[in-house]
Amino acid sequence: MPEETREEMLRVRCACGWETSGPEDTVVESTQEHGRRAHNMLATREQILEMAVDASEERPRPTT
């Protein structure tokens, strides 16, 4: 049976306490919108990806 490919899940946290997680495109769009609305700031995709972390790193690993 072929192994299912999973899209990497990312997380971004803002200094104000706001956070988002999900697939790369979703995180970038959400973070850009938050920056504009809450902080009147514009961030590039590259800037957002530099501060993003792998969301799975913060989840407990499942036991088998």
Backbone as XML, in Angstrom:
<?xml version="1.0"?>
<chain id="A" units="angstrom">
  <residue number="1" name="MET">
    <atom name="N" x="0.843" y="-1.163" z="0.000"/>
    <atom name="CA" x="0.000" y="0.000" z="0.000"/>
    <atom name="C" x="0.902" y="1.245" z="0.000"/>
  </residue>
  <residue number="2" name="PRO">
    <atom name="N" x="0.644" y="2.221" z="-0.892"/>
    <atom name="CA" x="1.504" y="3.405" z="-0.951"/>
    <atom name="C" x="1.332" y="4.278" z="0.292"/>
  </residue>
  <residue number="3" name="GLU">
    <atom name="N" x="2.447" y="4.869" z="0.700"/>
    <atom name="CA" x="2.414" y="5.736" z="1.871"/>
    <atom name="C" x="1.802" y="7.078" z="1.489"/>
  </residue>
  <residue number="4" name="GLU">
    <atom name="N" x="0.907" y="7.584" z="2.320"/>
    <atom name="CA" x="0.246" y="8.856" z="2.068"/>
    <atom name="C" x="1.220" y="10.003" z="2.340"/>
  </residue>
  <residue number="5" name="THR">
    <atom name="N" x="1.286" y="10.957" z="1.416"/>
    <atom name="CA" x="2.147" y="12.116" z="1.590"/>
    <atom name="C" x="1.407" y="13.159" z="2.408"/>
  </residue>
  <residue number="6" name="ARG">
    <atom name="N" x="2.067" y="13.657" z="3.439"/>
    <atom name="CA" x="1.461" y="14.673" z="4.296"/>
    <atom name="C" x="2.142" y="16.006" z="4.056"/>
  </residue>
  <residue number="7" name="GLU">
    <atom name="N" x="1.340" y="17.052" z="3.984"/>
    <atom name="CA" x="1.876" y="18.387" z="3.834"/>
    <atom name="C" x="2.416" y="18.857" z="5.180"/>
  </residue>
  <residue number="8" name="GLU">
    <atom name="N" x="3.563" y="19.516" z="5.141"/>
    <atom name="CA" x="4.174" y="20.010" z="6.377"/>
    <atom name="C" x="3.269" y="21.059" z="7.013"/>
  </residue>
  <residue number="9" name="MET">
    <atom name="N" x="3.100" y="20.946" z="8.317"/>
    <atom name="CA" x="2.293" y="21.897" z="9.069"/>
    <atom name="C" x="3.237" y="22.857" z="9.787"/>
  </residue>
  <residue number="10" name="LEU">
    <atom name="N" x="2.962" y="24.145" z="9.629"/>
    <atom name="CA" x="3.796" y="25.178" z="10.228"/>
    <atom name="C" x="3.015" y="25.946" z="11.283"/>
  </residue>
  <residue number="11" name="ARG">
    <atom name="N" x="3.750" y="26.642" z="12.158"/>
    <atom name="CA" x="3.133" y="27.486" z="13.180"/>
    <atom name="C" x="3.905" y="28.800" z="13.253"/>
  </residue>
  <residue number="12" name="VAL">
    <atom name="N" x="3.157" y="29.894" z="13.394"/>
    <atom name="CA" x="3.740" y="31.211" z="13.617"/>
    <atom name="C" x="3.062" y="31.813" z="14.831"/>
  </residue>
  <residue number="13" name="ARG">
    <atom name="N" x="3.879" y="32.362" z="15.733"/>
    <atom name="CA" x="3.366" y="33.072" z="16.904"/>
    <atom name="C" x="3.855" y="34.505" z="16.851"/>
  </residue>
  <residue number="14" name="CYS">
    <atom name="N" x="2.947" y="35.414" z="17.104"/>
    <atom name="CA" x="3.259" y="36.846" z="17.131"/>
    <atom name="C" x="3.576" y="37.250" z="18.574"/>
  </residue>
  <residue number="15" name="ALA">
    <atom name="N" x="4.360" y="38.286" z="18.726"/>
    <atom name="CA" x="4.697" y="38.787" z="20.057"/>
    <atom name="C" x="3.454" y="39.225" z="20.832"/>
  </residue>
  <residue number="16" name="CYS">
    <atom name="N" x="2.365" y="39.557" z="20.125"/>
    <atom name="CA" x="1.140" y="40.005" z="20.792"/>
    <atom name="C" x="0.311" y="38.841" z="21.337"/>
  </residue>
  <residue number="17" name="GLY">
    <atom name="N" x="0.722" y="37.609" z="21.035"/>
    <atom name="CA" x="-0.001" y="36.443" z="21.528"/>
    <atom name="C" x="-0.817" y="35.722" z="20.472"/>
  </residue>
  <residue number="18" name="TRP">
    <atom name="N" x="-1.040" y="36.346" z="19.331"/>
    <atom name="CA" x="-1.782" y="35.714" z="18.234"/>
    <atom name="C" x="-0.943" y="34.589" z="17.649"/>
  </residue>
  <residue number="19" name="GLU">
    <atom name="N" x="-1.577" y="33.533" z="17.202"/>
    <atom name="CA" x="-0.847" y="32.464" z="16.521"/>
    <atom name="C" x="-1.729" y="31.800" z="15.477"/>
  </residue>
  <residue number="20" name="THR">
    <atom name="N" x="-1.061" y="31.156" z="14.536"/>
    <atom name="CA" x="-1.753" y="30.400" z="13.501"/>
    <atom name="C" x="-0.924" y="29.177" z="13.175"/>
  </residue>
  <residue number="21" name="SER">
    <atom name="N" x="-1.586" y="28.156" z="12.688"/>
    <atom name="CA" x="-0.870" y="26.965" z="12.238"/>
    <atom name="C" x="-1.642" y="26.333" z="11.105"/>
  </residue>
  <residue number="22" name="GLY">
    <atom name="N" x="-0.932" y="25.571" z="10.297"/>
    <atom name="CA" x="-1.541" y="24.900" z="9.161"/>
    <atom name="C" x="-0.537" y="24.730" z="8.042"/>
  </residue>
  <residue number="23" name="PRO">
    <atom name="N" x="-1.046" y="24.455" z="6.840"/>
    <atom name="CA" x="-0.161" y="24.324" z="5.682"/>
    <atom name="C" x="0.518" y="25.666" z="5.369"/>
  </residue>
  <residue number="24" name="GLU">
    <atom name="N" x="1.635" y="25.610" z="4.681"/>
    <atom name="CA" x="2.447" y="26.799" z="4.411"/>
    <atom name="C" x="1.640" y="27.972" z="3.847"/>
  </residue>
  <residue number="25" name="ASP">
    <atom name="N" x="0.875" y="27.748" z="2.798"/>
    <atom name="CA" x="0.132" y="28.848" z="2.173"/>
    <atom name="C" x="-0.855" y="29.486" z="3.146"/>
  </residue>
  <residue number="26" name="THR">
    <atom name="N" x="-1.528" y="28.679" z="3.936"/>
    <atom name="CA" x="-2.502" y="29.179" z="4.905"/>
    <atom name="C" x="-1.822" y="30.024" z="5.972"/>
  </residue>
  <residue number="27" name="VAL">
    <atom name="N" x="-0.691" y="29.552" z="6.469"/>
    <atom name="CA" x="0.044" y="30.275" z="7.513"/>
    <atom name="C" x="0.554" y="31.612" z="6.974"/>
  </residue>
  <residue number="28" name="VAL">
    <atom name="N" x="1.081" y="31.614" z="5.765"/>
    <atom name="CA" x="1.595" y="32.854" z="5.183"/>
    <atom name="C" x="0.462" y="33.865" z="5.020"/>
  </residue>
  <residue number="29" name="GLU">
    <atom name="N" x="-0.648" y="33.438" z="4.441"/>
    <atom name="CA" x="-1.776" y="34.348" z="4.217"/>
    <atom name="C" x="-2.335" y="34.879" z="5.537"/>
  </residue>
  <residue number="30" name="SER">
    <atom name="N" x="-2.509" y="33.997" z="6.515"/>
    <atom name="CA" x="-3.048" y="34.409" z="7.817"/>
    <atom name="C" x="-2.119" y="35.389" z="8.523"/>
  </residue>
  <residue number="31" name="THR">
    <atom name="N" x="-0.833" y="35.122" z="8.468"/>
    <atom name="CA" x="0.141" y="35.978" z="9.133"/>
    <atom name="C" x="0.213" y="37.346" z="8.462"/>
  </residue>
  <residue number="32" name="GLN">
    <atom name="N" x="0.171" y="37.368" z="7.133"/>
    <atom name="CA" x="0.178" y="38.650" z="6.432"/>
    <atom name="C" x="-1.064" y="39.470" z="6.783"/>
  </residue>
  <residue number="33" name="GLU">
    <atom name="N" x="-2.215" y="38.818" z="6.834"/>
    <atom name="CA" x="-3.449" y="39.525" z="7.188"/>
    <atom name="C" x="-3.384" y="40.051" z="8.622"/>
  </residue>
  <residue number="34" name="HIS">
    <atom name="N" x="-2.912" y="39.230" z="9.547"/>
    <atom name="CA" x="-2.781" y="39.660" z="10.943"/>
    <atom name="C" x="-1.845" y="40.865" z="11.045"/>
  </residue>
  <residue number="35" name="GLY">
    <atom name="N" x="-0.719" y="40.813" z="10.378"/>
    <atom name="CA" x="0.233" y="41.909" z="10.426"/>
    <atom name="C" x="-0.367" y="43.222" z="9.935"/>
  </residue>
  <residue number="36" name="ARG">
    <atom name="N" x="-1.109" y="43.131" z="8.829"/>
    <atom name="CA" x="-1.750" y="44.339" z="8.284"/>
    <atom name="C" x="-2.799" y="44.889" z="9.230"/>
  </residue>
  <residue number="37" name="ARG">
    <atom name="N" x="-3.684" y="44.002" z="9.706"/>
    <atom name="CA" x="-4.814" y="44.446" z="10.522"/>
    <atom name="C" x="-4.402" y="44.890" z="11.924"/>
  </residue>
  <residue number="38" name="ALA">
    <atom name="N" x="-3.580" y="44.110" z="12.582"/>
    <atom name="CA" x="-3.270" y="44.368" z="13.987"/>
    <atom name="C" x="-2.084" y="45.309" z="14.198"/>
  </residue>
  <residue number="39" name="HIS">
    <atom name="N" x="-1.133" y="45.303" z="13.257"/>
    <atom name="CA" x="0.114" y="46.030" z="13.491"/>
    <atom name="C" x="0.491" y="46.996" z="12.365"/>
  </residue>
  <residue number="40" name="ASN">
    <atom name="N" x="-0.354" y="47.090" z="11.348"/>
    <atom name="CA" x="-0.067" y="47.949" z="10.194"/>
    <atom name="C" x="1.327" y="47.661" z="9.629"/>
  </residue>
  <residue number="41" name="MET">
    <atom name="N" x="1.646" y="46.350" z="9.509"/>
    <atom name="CA" x="2.948" y="45.911" z="9.017"/>
    <atom name="C" x="2.756" y="44.988" z="7.828"/>
  </residue>
  <residue number="42" name="LEU">
    <atom name="N" x="3.703" y="45.026" z="6.924"/>
    <atom name="CA" x="3.689" y="44.117" z="5.784"/>
    <atom name="C" x="4.888" y="43.183" z="5.900"/>
  </residue>
  <residue number="43" name="ALA">
    <atom name="N" x="4.645" y="41.900" z="5.809"/>
    <atom name="CA" x="5.725" y="40.914" z="5.864"/>
    <atom name="C" x="5.729" y="40.131" z="4.558"/>
  </residue>
  <residue number="44" name="THR">
    <atom name="N" x="6.918" y="39.813" z="4.078"/>
    <atom name="CA" x="7.029" y="39.006" z="2.868"/>
    <atom name="C" x="6.854" y="37.535" z="3.227"/>
  </residue>
  <residue number="45" name="ARG">
    <atom name="N" x="6.597" y="36.734" z="2.222"/>
    <atom name="CA" x="6.494" y="35.282" z="2.414"/>
    <atom name="C" x="7.778" y="34.755" z="3.057"/>
  </residue>
  <residue number="46" name="GLU">
    <atom name="N" x="8.914" y="35.234" z="2.566"/>
    <atom name="CA" x="10.204" y="34.770" z="3.069"/>
    <atom name="C" x="10.387" y="35.122" z="4.546"/>
  </residue>
  <residue number="47" name="GLN">
    <atom name="N" x="9.993" y="36.324" z="4.937"/>
    <atom name="CA" x="10.097" y="36.729" z="6.346"/>
    <atom name="C" x="9.237" y="35.842" z="7.238"/>
  </residue>
  <residue number="48" name="ILE">
    <atom name="N" x="8.056" y="35.535" z="6.780"/>
    <atom name="CA" x="7.149" y="34.691" z="7.567"/>
    <atom name="C" x="7.707" y="33.281" z="7.681"/>
  </residue>
  <residue number="49" name="LEU">
    <atom name="N" x="8.212" y="32.740" z="6.591"/>
    <atom name="CA" x="8.750" y="31.376" z="6.633"/>
    <atom name="C" x="9.997" y="31.294" z="7.506"/>
  </residue>
  <residue number="50" name="GLU">
    <atom name="N" x="10.742" y="32.390" z="7.629"/>
    <atom name="CA" x="11.910" y="32.400" z="8.519"/>
    <atom name="C" x="11.516" y="32.286" z="9.983"/>
  </residue>
  <residue number="51" name="MET">
    <atom name="N" x="10.358" y="32.831" z="10.347"/>
    <atom name="CA" x="9.941" y="32.762" z="11.747"/>
    <atom name="C" x="9.012" y="31.589" z="12.035"/>
  </residue>
  <residue number="52" name="ALA">
    <atom name="N" x="8.587" y="30.888" z="11.009"/>
    <atom name="CA" x="7.702" y="29.737" z="11.195"/>
    <atom name="C" x="8.485" y="28.545" z="11.742"/>
  </residue>
  <residue number="53" name="VAL">
    <atom name="N" x="7.799" y="27.740" z="12.527"/>
    <atom name="CA" x="8.390" y="26.503" z="13.049"/>
    <atom name="C" x="7.520" y="25.334" z="12.617"/>
  </residue>
  <residue number="54" name="ASP">
    <atom name="N" x="8.096" y="24.164" z="12.653"/>
    <atom name="CA" x="7.350" y="22.946" z="12.356"/>
    <atom name="C" x="6.347" y="22.729" z="13.483"/>
  </residue>
  <residue number="55" name="ALA">
    <atom name="N" x="5.079" y="22.756" z="13.159"/>
    <atom name="CA" x="4.035" y="22.628" z="14.184"/>
    <atom name="C" x="4.100" y="21.288" z="14.899"/>
  </residue>
  <residue number="56" name="SER">
    <atom name="N" x="4.604" y="20.278" z="14.251"/>
    <atom name="CA" x="4.653" y="18.956" z="14.880"/>
    <atom name="C" x="5.689" y="18.891" z="15.999"/>
  </residue>
  <residue number="57" name="GLU">
    <atom name="N" x="6.644" y="19.805" z="16.027"/>
    <atom name="CA" x="7.661" y="19.796" z="17.081"/>
    <atom name="C" x="7.065" y="20.084" z="18.447"/>
  </residue>
  <residue number="58" name="GLU">
    <atom name="N" x="5.933" y="20.748" z="18.480"/>
    <atom name="CA" x="5.329" y="21.113" z="19.752"/>
    <atom name="C" x="4.262" y="20.123" z="20.203"/>
  </residue>
  <residue number="59" name="ARG">
    <atom name="N" x="3.971" y="19.173" z="19.399"/>
    <atom name="CA" x="2.976" y="18.161" z="19.762"/>
    <atom name="C" x="3.682" y="16.950" z="20.368"/>
  </residue>
  <residue number="60" name="PRO">
    <atom name="N" x="3.066" y="16.326" z="21.333"/>
    <atom name="CA" x="3.663" y="15.103" z="21.858"/>
    <atom name="C" x="3.685" y="14.039" z="20.768"/>
  </residue>
  <residue number="61" name="ARG">
    <atom name="N" x="4.732" y="13.268" z="20.756"/>
    <atom name="CA" x="4.816" y="12.176" z="19.781"/>
    <atom name="C" x="3.871" y="11.050" z="20.184"/>
  </residue>
  <residue number="62" name="PRO">
    <atom name="N" x="3.149" y="10.495" z="19.200"/>
    <atom name="CA" x="2.259" y="9.390" z="19.553"/>
    <atom name="C" x="3.048" y="8.158" z="19.954"/>
  </residue>
  <residue number="63" name="THR">
    <atom name="N" x="2.540" y="7.407" z="20.900"/>
    <atom name="CA" x="3.211" y="6.166" z="21.305"/>
    <atom name="C" x="2.652" y="5.025" z="20.484"/>
  </residue>
  <residue number="64" name="THR">
    <atom name="N" x="3.516" y="4.072" z="20.167"/>
    <atom name="CA" x="3.071" y="2.929" z="19.367"/>
    <atom name="C" x="3.067" y="1.660" z="20.170"/>
  </residue>
</chain>
